[in-house]
Amino acid sequence: EKVCVCVCVCVYLFIYKPVGLDATPVVQCGRPTHQICKHAENENADMVILSSRGKTALRRILLGSVSTYCIHNCVCSVVLVKPQ
């Protein structure tokens, strides 16, 4: 069974590629929130993996959050990786 995962280019280059995992990096223009969810839907992705910038709750409320938007709007599962 093929599993389609949408990943950030940086995640692909530094995590997936060195250990031989198959993923395709994608570069698109537009609002990240909409582009990520749209691409995941178009590719029938099983999962979207995003990293968190660790914004405070107040900044997240005032500025919004790509990860929060994707968690609530993507048609597939969203995995959020927190910074160390």
N, C-alpha and C positions, 0 to 999 in steps of 0.2 A: 504494500500500500504506500503510495506516494504522499508525503506530508509536505504541504506548501506553507512556508513561513516567510513573512515579510520582516526584514531586519534592516536596521540602520547600516549605512555603509561602513562606519567606524567599527560597529560590532562585528560586521562581516570580516573586515580586514585584520582586526586584532584578536578576535576570539574564534570565529568559525573556521576561517581559511587555514590558520596554522595547525589545527587539529584534524583537518580533512573533512569537515562537515559540509554538506552541499547546501548552499544558499546563493541567491542571486541578489546582489546589491542593486538598488534602484535610485536614480536621481530624478526628481521632478520639481517643477516650479509651482508655486501656489501656497495656499495656507496649509501648513503641515497637518493640522487636524483633519481637514477635509481630504487632502491627498493621501494620507495614510489609510484612512477608512475606505476611501474610494478604490485605492489600489488593492487592498485586502479583499474587497468584494469582487472586483474584476478578475482577480487571480484565484478566486475561491480558496483563499488562504485558510489554513487550519488554525494559525496562531500568528499574532503580532508580538514581537519582543521590543520593548522600549526601555530606555534608561530614565531614571528620575534625577532631576537636578537638585532635589532636596529643598524645594521652596518652602518657606514658612506658610502656615495656614492663611495668614493675612495676605501675603503676596499672591498666593494661589487664588484667593477670592477676588482680589483687585485686578490681577493680570490674566487670570485663567491659566490653564495647564493643558498641554498637549496630551499628556498621559491620561488625565482625568477625562478629557473629551473622548479619547479613543476607547477607554474602558467602558464608557456609557453608550458609545455610538457605533463601534465596529461590529460587524456581523459575526466575527469569530472571537475566540479567546484572546485576551491580551495579558501578556506576562510583563510585569514591571520589575526591573532590576534596579535596586537602590545602590547609590555610590557607597564605597567603603569608608 
